[in-house]
Amino acid sequence: MNLYFYAKTGHRIGLDRLRRTVALMKEFDEYNPLLMVQDFRAASYAKSDLGVKRSVGIDDVRNMANICQRGDIIIFDSDEYNDLMHQDMIDFFGKFIRISDNPKDKPKKGEILISPYLKGENIINSILVDKKYFGDFEKNIDKTFFFGDDDYEKDLLKVSNIFEDLNMNLLEGFYFFINYSDELKKYYKNIFEIEDYEEVIKKTKLFISSSAQSSLEAIASGADVIYIQREDKDSNLIPLFSSLGVKVIEKFDKNLVKNAIETEFILNKNILYEKNVTITATNLKNNLFL
């Protein structure tokens, strides 16, 4: 019986699911797990930058069956399935654990659900943030904006004017087009490359983002955080952000951003400690008899 992880990735999707899946996967290193993702670039990035030892790109979620054996264990973070496929996966794997941030979700018979909201039978209440972001870090970067890892339609370019006079830094996304920074640089004080992702999050005082996972990582690192909802992303984590004290802006608006920056921040990151990845992994190992 082998242990696998799967995270949905892609140039129109981003890496939020990958980052939170890897945060949990590191807690299972002793079982030599294999990470499966959609694209080979993300698989390479997981090894080079996120600390994953084994990863592979499989193009399509249905290709899991070409790697895994019936009865194996998988921890699965994706929404690319229908009801029939969902049940087939539960029946194929010996244990099927699904990560979900949908507050209206519920576990299907035969699966375990990891959720930041839900509690009850076959549910582990958890917020998946890599342990490396928890700590006291020197904050020598004033303000940084991170749109997300994906921007295939160049939507960032359409909204960057709202940051033009805010002395804002920009953190590039993993899937950004080559030379995209040349089009964006007039709006930002500095542009940090994706290779500096971890360092920038840890060192930024005020982190503004449209990536839900990077926002959680910034909270853990001690930053003040503003989350701006993208039109092309779901809003599942907004209730969680509200409980954490994150300021949520539901559209790209200059006045709303300036007002959010100028008002007091009252964050409650204790929730992140109470539902951390180590506790989650321990509960899972007990449940799976690992």
C-alpha positions as CSV (number, residue, x, y, z in Angstrom):
1,M,0.0,0.0,0.0
2,N,1.5,3.3,-1.1
3,L,0.7,6.9,-0.2
4,Y,-0.1,9.5,-2.9
5,F,-1.0,13.2,-3.0
6,Y,-2.8,14.9,-5.9
7,A,-3.2,18.7,-6.4
8,K,-4.9,20.5,-9.2
9,T,-2.5,22.9,-10.9
10,G,-2.2,24.7,-14.2
11,H,-1.5,28.0,-16.0
12,R,-5.2,29.0,-15.7
13,I,-5.6,27.6,-12.2
14,G,-2.5,28.6,-10.2
15,L,-0.7,26.9,-7.3
16,D,-2.9,27.5,-4.3
17,R,-4.0,23.8,-4.0
18,L,-0.4,22.7,-4.6
19,R,1.0,24.9,-1.8
20,R,-1.5,23.7,0.8
21,T,-1.2,20.1,-0.3
22,V,2.6,20.2,0.0
23,A,2.2,21.7,3.5
24,L,0.5,18.5,4.6
25,M,2.5,16.2,2.5
26,K,5.7,17.2,4.3
27,E,4.3,15.7,7.5
28,F,4.3,12.2,5.8
29,D,7.9,12.2,4.6
30,E,8.6,8.9,6.4
31,Y,6.1,7.1,4.1
32,N,7.9,8.3,0.9
33,P,4.8,9.7,-0.7
34,L,4.5,10.7,-4.4
35,L,2.9,14.0,-5.4
36,M,0.9,14.0,-8.6
37,V,-0.1,17.3,-10.3
38,Q,-1.5,18.2,-13.7
39,D,1.5,19.9,-15.3
40,F,5.2,19.1,-15.4
41,R,6.3,22.6,-14.6
42,A,4.4,22.5,-11.3
43,A,5.9,19.0,-10.5
44,S,9.4,20.5,-11.0
45,Y,8.6,23.5,-8.9
46,A,7.4,21.4,-6.1
47,K,10.8,19.7,-5.9
48,S,13.0,22.7,-6.6
49,D,11.2,25.2,-4.4
50,L,8.7,23.6,-2.1
51,G,10.7,20.8,-0.6
52,V,8.9,17.8,-2.2
53,K,11.1,14.7,-2.7
54,R,9.0,12.9,-5.3
55,S,6.5,14.5,-7.8
56,V,5.2,13.9,-11.3
57,G,3.0,15.6,-13.8
58,I,0.2,13.4,-15.1
59,D,-1.7,15.8,-17.5
60,D,-5.2,14.5,-16.5
61,V,-6.6,13.5,-13.1
62,R,-7.9,10.3,-14.7
63,N,-4.3,9.2,-15.2
64,M,-3.9,8.6,-11.5
65,A,-5.0,5.0,-12.2
66,N,-1.9,4.5,-14.4
67,I,0.4,5.2,-11.4
68,C,-1.6,4.1,-8.3
69,Q,-2.8,0.6,-7.5
70,R,-6.2,-0.4,-6.1
71,G,-6.1,-0.2,-2.4
72,D,-3.5,2.6,-2.2
73,I,-4.1,5.8,-0.1
74,I,-4.5,9.2,-1.7
75,I,-4.9,12.7,-0.3
76,F,-6.7,14.6,-3.0
77,D,-7.1,18.3,-3.6
78,S,-9.1,19.1,-6.7
79,D,-12.6,19.8,-8.0
80,E,-12.2,18.2,-11.4
81,Y,-14.7,15.3,-11.0
82,N,-18.4,14.5,-11.2
83,D,-20.4,12.3,-8.8
84,L,-19.7,9.1,-10.7
85,M,-16.0,9.7,-10.9
86,H,-16.0,10.8,-7.2
87,Q,-17.5,7.4,-6.2
88,D,-15.1,5.5,-8.5
89,M,-12.1,7.1,-6.8
90,I,-13.5,6.2,-3.4
91,D,-14.0,2.6,-4.5
92,F,-10.6,2.4,-6.1
93,F,-8.5,3.7,-3.3
94,G,-8.2,1.9,0.1
95,K,-8.5,5.3,1.8
96,F,-9.6,8.5,0.0
97,I,-9.0,11.8,1.8
98,R,-10.2,14.9,0.1
99,I,-9.2,18.5,0.9
100,S,-12.0,21.1,0.5
101,D,-12.6,24.7,1.4
102,N,-16.2,24.8,0.4
103,P,-18.2,25.6,3.6
104,K,-21.3,23.7,2.1
105,D,-19.4,20.5,1.4
106,K,-19.9,17.3,3.2
107,P,-18.0,14.0,3.1
108,K,-19.3,11.3,0.8
109,K,-19.6,7.8,2.3
110,G,-16.2,6.1,2.3
111,E,-14.1,9.3,2.3
112,I,-12.4,11.6,4.9
113,L,-12.8,15.3,4.4
114,I,-10.3,17.9,5.4
115,S,-12.0,21.3,5.9
116,P,-11.4,24.6,7.6
117,Y,-15.1,24.9,8.4
118,L,-16.7,21.5,8.9
119,K,-16.7,19.3,12.0
120,G,-18.1,15.8,12.6
121,E,-17.7,12.2,11.6
122,N,-15.1,11.6,8.9
123,I,-14.1,15.2,9.0
124,I,-10.8,16.8,10.1
125,N,-11.1,20.5,10.8
126,S,-7.9,22.0,9.6
127,I,-6.2,25.0,7.9
128,L,-3.2,23.8,5.8
129,V,-0.3,26.2,6.0
130,D,3.3,25.2,5.7
131,K,5.1,25.3,9.1
132,K,8.0,27.3,7.6
133,Y,5.8,30.4,7.6
134,F,5.2,30.4,11.3
135,G,7.7,32.4,13.2
136,D,9.1,35.9,14.0
137,F,10.7,37.3,10.8
138,E,12.5,40.6,10.2
139,K,9.9,42.7,8.3
140,N,12.0,44.9,6.0
141,I,9.6,45.0,3.0
142,D,6.9,47.6,3.5
143,K,4.0,46.6,1.1
144,T,3.7,43.8,-1.4
145,F,0.9,42.8,-3.8
146,F,0.6,39.2,-5.1
147,F,-2.1,38.7,-7.7
148,G,-1.7,35.0,-7.8
149,D,0.4,32.5,-9.7
150,D,-1.8,32.5,-12.8
151,D,-2.8,35.4,-15.1
152,Y,-3.4,34.0,-18.5
153,E,-5.7,36.8,-19.6
154,K,-3.4,39.5,-18.2
155,D,-6.0,40.8,-15.8
156,L,-3.4,42.1,-13.4
157,L,-2.3,44.6,-16.1
158,K,-5.9,45.9,-16.3
159,V,-6.1,46.7,-12.5
160,S,-2.6,47.7,-11.6
161,N,-3.3,51.4,-12.0
162,I,-4.9,51.3,-8.5
163,F,-1.5,50.7,-7.0
164,E,0.4,53.2,-9.0
165,D,0.9,55.9,-6.3
166,L,0.9,53.5,-3.3
167,N,4.6,52.7,-3.3
168,M,3.7,49.1,-3.7
169,N,6.0,46.1,-4.6
170,L,4.8,43.3,-6.8
171,L,5.5,39.6,-6.4
172,E,5.4,37.8,-9.8
173,G,3.3,34.7,-10.3
174,F,4.7,31.3,-11.3
175,Y,2.8,31.1,-14.6
176,F,3.3,34.7,-15.7
177,F,4.3,35.3,-19.3
178,I,8.0,36.0,-20.1
179,N,8.6,39.8,-20.0
180,Y,5.2,40.4,-18.4
181,S,7.1,42.4,-15.8
182,D,8.1,45.0,-18.4
183,E,4.4,45.8,-18.9
184,L,3.8,46.0,-15.2
185,K,6.8,47.8,-13.8
186,K,5.5,51.4,-14.2
187,Y,2.9,50.7,-11.6
188,Y,5.1,49.2,-8.9
189,K,8.2,50.2,-6.8
190,N,9.9,46.9,-7.3
191,I,9.0,43.6,-8.9
192,F,10.1,40.4,-7.0
193,E,10.6,37.2,-9.0
194,I,8.7,34.0,-8.1
195,E,12.0,32.5,-6.8
196,D,11.8,35.0,-4.0
197,Y,8.2,34.0,-3.0
198,E,8.9,32.5,0.4
199,E,11.3,35.3,1.4
200,V,9.0,38.1,0.3
201,I,6.0,36.7,2.2
202,K,8.1,36.3,5.4
203,K,9.6,39.8,5.2
204,T,6.6,41.9,4.1
205,K,4.8,44.0,6.7
206,L,1.6,44.6,4.7
207,F,0.7,41.8,2.3
208,I,-2.1,42.4,-0.2
209,S,-3.1,39.4,-2.3
210,S,-5.7,37.8,-4.5
211,S,-4.3,34.3,-3.7
212,A,-6.1,32.7,-0.7
213,Q,-3.2,30.4,0.2
214,S,-0.5,33.1,0.1
215,S,-2.8,35.3,2.3
216,L,-2.9,32.5,4.9
217,E,0.9,32.1,4.7
218,A,1.4,35.9,5.2
219,I,-0.9,35.8,8.3
220,A,1.2,33.0,9.7
221,S,4.4,35.0,9.1
222,G,3.0,38.0,11.1
223,A,2.0,40.3,8.3
224,D,-1.0,42.5,8.1
225,V,-3.1,41.1,5.3
226,I,-5.7,42.5,2.8
227,Y,-7.4,40.0,0.5
228,I,-8.9,41.2,-2.8
229,Q,-11.3,38.8,-4.5
230,R,-10.6,38.0,-8.1
231,E,-13.6,37.6,-10.4
232,D,-12.3,34.3,-11.7
233,K,-11.7,32.7,-8.3
234,D,-14.2,31.3,-5.8
235,S,-14.8,33.1,-2.6
236,N,-14.9,30.0,-0.3
237,L,-12.3,31.3,2.2
238,I,-13.8,34.8,2.8
239,P,-15.6,33.6,6.0
240,L,-12.3,32.2,7.2
241,F,-10.5,35.4,6.5
242,S,-13.2,37.3,8.4
243,S,-12.6,35.1,11.5
244,L,-8.9,35.7,11.2
245,G,-9.3,39.5,11.0
246,V,-8.2,39.8,7.3
247,K,-9.6,42.8,5.5
248,V,-11.5,41.6,2.5
249,I,-12.2,43.7,-0.6
250,E,-14.5,42.2,-3.1
251,K,-13.3,44.1,-6.1
252,F,-10.3,46.0,-7.4
253,D,-11.0,49.6,-6.3
254,K,-8.4,52.2,-5.4
255,N,-10.3,53.9,-2.7
256,L,-11.2,50.6,-1.0
257,V,-7.6,49.6,-1.0
258,K,-6.4,52.9,0.4
259,N,-9.0,52.9,3.2
260,A,-8.1,49.3,4.1
261,I,-4.4,50.3,4.3
262,E,-5.1,53.3,6.5
263,T,-7.3,51.6,9.1
264,E,-6.2,49.4,12.0
265,F,-5.5,45.7,11.6
266,I,-6.6,43.3,14.3
267,L,-5.6,39.8,13.3
268,N,-6.3,36.5,15.1
269,K,-3.8,34.0,13.8
270,N,-4.2,31.7,16.8
271,I,-6.8,29.8,14.7
272,L,-3.9,28.8,12.4
273,Y,-2.0,27.3,15.3
274,E,-5.1,25.4,16.6
275,K,-5.7,23.8,13.2
276,N,-2.2,23.3,11.9
277,V,-0.8,20.7,9.6
278,T,1.0,18.7,12.3
279,I,-2.3,18.2,14.2
280,T,-4.0,17.3,10.9
281,A,-1.3,14.8,10.0
282,T,-1.5,13.2,13.5
283,N,-5.3,12.8,13.2
284,L,-4.9,11.3,9.8
285,K,-2.2,8.9,10.7
286,N,-4.4,7.7,13.6
287,N,-7.4,7.4,11.3
288,L,-5.4,5.5,8.6
289,F,-3.5,3.3,11.2
290,L,-0.2,4.6,9.8
